[in-house]
């Protein structure tokens, strides 16, 4: 009887472990379809690799992948990178990176759009992916020998995409937008090029790791609540890196903001920075206890600080 109990317990543990895995083990192209193999089954994303736009794909790790489209106009070349993750029966869209190059002005510019969109596997294709509202409008602002500026507009804000040329590199600063039009900071992308006319869109897809981006933003009483909300939603859509960078900035200015600590702990935990997560959770517990709100602390916080 005891042996049967042990066997059942082990079986439940193994089943729970398997169920918890949402890893992608393989991803390959079949015509214009993309086939993802995970947990012994194939998920087919129909007509997502549109041959008219030079579509590519790249598996960045066992849970995340990129789809890239190349567009060539009369004067402008564009490369759009969709950072995606697999959920049960759906594809989540983490963020969309736009890189553009104007041949006439030798002008690089771009932006990153963060969102919380999810598309069912059955509905996921080129049209549904590109229908995500990520295209901002823009105007060329300033052309100088060693710098270029483009003004980028969302529905309710504007920000500059700036490029600066050094001896052997060109640094491109990109504005970061959230889906409601909010500006959440800037990021940096480095081109290994000496001259403006050396630039092109022929990047290796595996260069687009989020760690290449450094976010900066100003936090004040007017935007702290909205930035905290954005960081929370970014964490929920697995944009852990940018989420914890926003929260770190918030806590630098508002070190007693309790909700920011649990959000920061969750973002660190998702990004596998577990020791930092434990410190953030512990600070959250301390502040909640001082406020007499111990009963409101989620169970996962206590479990993760052990």
Buried (B, 14 or more C-beta within 10 A) or exposed (E): EEEEEEEEEEEEEEEEEEEEEEEBEEBEEEEBBBBBEBEEEEBEBBBBBBEEBBBBBBBBEBBBBBBBBBBEEEEBBBBBBBBBBBEEEBBBBBBBBBBBBBBEBBBBBBBBBBBBBBBEBEEBBBEBBBEBEBEBEBEBBEBEEEEBBBBBBBEEBBBBBBBBBEEEEBBBBBBBBBBBBBBBBBBBBEBEBEEBEEBEBEBEBEEBEBEEBEBEBEBEEEBBEEBBBBBBBBBBBBBBBBBBBBBBBBBEEBEEBBBBBBBBBBBBBBBEBEEBBBBBBBBBBEBBEEEEEEEEBEEEBEEBBE
